[in-house]
Amino acid sequence: MKIYSGHDDDQISPDDSAAAAPLGDEPSLECILAAWNDATERLQRTHETLQAEVARLTDELEAKNRELARQARLADLGRMAAHVAHEVRNSLMPVTLYLSMLRRRLTDDAGSLDVLTKVEAGFTTLNATVNDLLSFTAHREPRWQTFIIRDLIDEISEAIAPQLEAQGIEASIDVPPYGTVTADRELLRRAVLNLALNAIDVMPRGGELVITSFDGPRGFELEVADSGPGLSQDQQPRLFDPFYTTKETGTGLGLAIVQRIAEAHGGEVNAMNCPDGGAAFTIVLPSQATELRKAA
């Protein structure tokens, strides 16, 4: 039997040493759980961010689809309106000529002339409807030019002055005397005139018509406001729909034409109720209109 010394009895084999070594270099259970929780929280935040982005893209896609559907409906309506307008205009021209000839023959017949005047008024209204249809279906590009906006507003004010006076409407214009805008002058004139006439229609017993303009963060803004009854909740979603109207007469194309003119300039038209009553329509022409003009 081999006898080991006491010194030899105290020795430990290398394998036993490794098994008995402390685990100081390995992560503790607490650290593992903390890392797990941190990773879980980051994954949750990423998941929530992705959900929000998916929701945003879904809303954007739905808005684009609605706009595409709207453009398709407008295109169909435009083709139909153009066909009807041209057919009606072709029929109106000879009838108008015959009415003029008939008026010359009835110079001494007051009763017949009175009836003829009413017939001519009806044809004038019909001709205005045809003009609205043709304006709605027109897709010409803006003819860009820089002009003083106050001069344009003064022209419109002078044109509607008889109607304002007849209905007891007070007009207030807050437009800088020498401010300029780059746009199609005739198209913008048509848009502002349509808004002014709409405002007059909703104030048959008098009121106030206010036209203002200023350069805002979105570009040049021109607002036409009235003191009428304002916009109902039913009206607001359909204001710019072609052929939608709450009037007994009219084509329902006035605001649709305004919107089309604004969009042709790369802008938009907005509608809202005024805090003190009435409604306000704002044409917004973007500040990049000059660049659009140069590219045209």
Number of C-alpha atoms within 10 A of each C-alpha: 3 4 7 8 8 8 7 9 9 7 8 9 7 8 8 9 9 9 9 8 8 8 9 7 6 8 9 10 9 9 11 11 11 11 12 12 12 12 12 12 12 12 12 12 12 12 12 12 12 12 12 12 12 12 12 12 12 12 12 12 12 12 12 12 12 12 12 12 12 13 12 12 12 18 13 12 17 20 12 13 20 19 14 15 20 15 12 15 15 11 11 17 11 11 14 14 10 11 16 13 11 14 15 10 11 13 10 10 10 10 9 13 17 11 11 17 13 11 12 16 12 12 16 14 13 16 17 14 18 22 15 21 27 18 22 24 21 14 12 9 12 18 14 18 13 13 16 15 22 20 16 15 19 12 13 16 18 10 12 14 14 11 14 22 12 11 15 15 21 13 15 13 15 14 18 14 10 10 14 15 21 23 23 19 19 11 21 19 15 17 22 22 21 17 22 21 14 15 25 23 14 18 20 15 12 17 19 18 22 17 21 17 20 14 15 13 9 12 16 21 21 22 21 22 26 27 22 23 12 19 17 9 8 8 13 12 9 12 20 22 17 20 17 17 18 10 10 6 8 16 16 20 22 27 23 22 24 24 20 22 27 21 15 18 24 15 21 18 22 13 17 14 19 16 8 8 14 21 20 23 22 21 25 23 25 21 19 15 19 16 10 16 17 8 7 10
